[in-house]
Structure formats: C-alpha cells, structure tokens
Amino acid sequence: MPSNNSQVVNIGSVNGKNKIIINQTQSVEEKIINLNIEKANIFFDSLQERVNGKELNRANKAYLRNSVQGLRNEVILGDRADESKLQHFLADIRRMAPDIFDVIFQTAINPMLGLGTVLLKIVRRIAEQTS
C-alpha cells in the first residue's frame, strides 16, 4: 500500500490479472536534491581523475585529492556547508592546481549545474583575491 504522498500509476495488465504499479514516494524537492548530488558526484569524480593525472609528488597529490574530497563533502551539504572549509579547500586547490580551480570556477558560475550559491560566492571571492 503506497504512502499518502506517493503516486501510483497503473501501467497495464498481464492476462487481465496482474497490474504493473509505479510507486513514487519522493517529493519533487527530494528528487532535485538527489539529482544535484548525483551531478556533484560525477563532477567531483572527474576532478579526481584530473588530480590523478597531475605530475605531483605523492604527498602533494594526496593532499590535493583530500582537498577535492573535502570540497565534495561540503558541496553536497548545500546551504549547510561550512564556508570556512569551502574557502580552505578552494584556496588549496587554487594554489596547487590552478587548472582544476578554473574548472571548478567555470562549473560554479553555471547555474544549470546547481552546485550551490555558497560555492559560487567563495569561488568568486578567491578568484578576485588572486587577480
């Protein structure tokens, strides 16, 4: 039995007996959040691939990987992200891999990607500080 906020759709029947039912229990907001998290994960996976391709010593590469992972963890929190942590991770990425920072900057200014206004604000601030 579906919950009160779910949507049941009868798709058809087999031999007049069995109905195929789709039960959607997620709200539109939950679907948007999940989609944004999925997009963020794809984006950050591609950043980690860029980090892996960088010619850095092992310690610096590990530090850069941790900075990208820390940034991912904060971005997924959305509006609850800690701005000081975002700023720390972005500054480290900018210092160690300006090309990766540029990818983050270009992604953050694209509102269709939905990575969050907090990230955009901090990315712009760091970009202005180093210009």
TAWO-V362555 format. One record per residue. N is the residue number from 0. RES is the residue in three letters. PHI is phi in radians with two decimals (* if undefined). Layout:
# TAWO-V362555
{{N & RES & PHI} {N & RES & PHI}}
This chain:
# TAWO-V362555
{{0 & MET & *} {1 & PRO & -1.22} {2 & SER & -1.27} {3 & ASN & -1.10} {4 & ASN & -1.72} {5 & SER & -1.68} {6 & GLN & -2.10} {7 & VAL & -1.90} {8 & VAL & -2.21} {9 & ASN & -1.47} {10 & ILE & -1.59} {11 & GLY & 3.04} {12 & SER & -2.45} {13 & VAL & -2.03} {14 & ASN & 0.94} {15 & GLY & 1.25} {16 & LYS & -1.99} {17 & ASN & -1.71} {18 & LYS & -1.80} {19 & ILE & -1.68} {20 & ILE & -2.12} {21 & ILE & -1.83} {22 & ASN & -1.97} {23 & GLN & -1.83} {24 & THR & -1.85} {25 & GLN & -1.45} {26 & SER & -1.32} {27 & VAL & -1.04} {28 & GLU & -1.08} {29 & GLU & -1.11} {30 & LYS & -1.14} {31 & ILE & -1.13} {32 & ILE & -1.05} {33 & ASN & -1.10} {34 & LEU & -1.12} {35 & ASN & -1.12} {36 & ILE & -1.13} {37 & GLU & -1.09} {38 & LYS & -1.11} {39 & ALA & -1.09} {40 & ASN & -1.10} {41 & ILE & -1.08} {42 & PHE & -1.05} {43 & PHE & -1.23} {44 & ASP & -1.08} {45 & SER & -1.19} {46 & LEU & -1.14} {47 & GLN & -1.10} {48 & GLU & -1.10} {49 & ARG & -1.11} {50 & VAL & -1.06} {51 & ASN & -1.06} {52 & GLY & -1.47} {53 & LYS & -1.28} {54 & GLU & -1.60} {55 & LEU & -2.29} {56 & ASN & -1.19} {57 & ARG & -1.00} {58 & ALA & -1.14} {59 & ASN & -1.17} {60 & LYS & -1.13} {61 & ALA & -1.12} {62 & TYR & -1.11} {63 & LEU & -1.15} {64 & ARG & -1.01} {65 & ASN & -1.13} {66 & SER & -1.15} {67 & VAL & -1.13} {68 & GLN & -1.15} {69 & GLY & -1.10} {70 & LEU & -1.08} {71 & ARG & -0.99} {72 & ASN & -1.03} {73 & GLU & -1.29} {74 & VAL & -1.05} {75 & ILE & -1.12} {76 & LEU & -1.27} {77 & GLY & 1.15} {78 & ASP & -1.17} {79 & ARG & -1.55} {80 & ALA & -1.08} {81 & ASP & -1.47} {82 & GLU & -1.05} {83 & SER & -1.16} {84 & LYS & -1.19} {85 & LEU & -1.00} {86 & GLN & -1.10} {87 & HIS & -1.06} {88 & PHE & -1.10} {89 & LEU & -1.15} {90 & ALA & -1.12} {91 & ASP & -1.11} {92 & ILE & -1.12} {93 & ARG & -1.05} {94 & ARG & -1.21} {95 & MET & -1.56} {96 & ALA & -2.60} {97 & PRO & -0.99} {98 & ASP & -1.14} {99 & ILE & -1.24} {100 & PHE & -1.03} {101 & ASP & -1.07} {102 & VAL & -1.11} {103 & ILE & -1.09} {104 & PHE & -1.04} {105 & GLN & -1.09} {106 & THR & -1.24} {107 & ALA & -1.14} {108 & ILE & -1.42} {109 & ASN & -1.64} {110 & PRO & -1.14} {111 & MET & -1.18} {112 & LEU & -1.44} {113 & GLY & 1.04} {114 & LEU & -1.49} {115 & GLY & 1.91} {116 & THR & -1.29} {117 & VAL & -1.12} {118 & LEU & -1.06} {119 & LEU & -1.03} {120 & LYS & -1.05} {121 & ILE & -1.25} {122 & VAL & -1.05} {123 & ARG & -1.08} {124 & ARG & -1.07} {125 & ILE & -1.15} {126 & ALA & -1.09} {127 & GLU & -1.20} {128 & GLN & -1.15} {129 & THR & -1.70} {130 & SER & -1.48}}
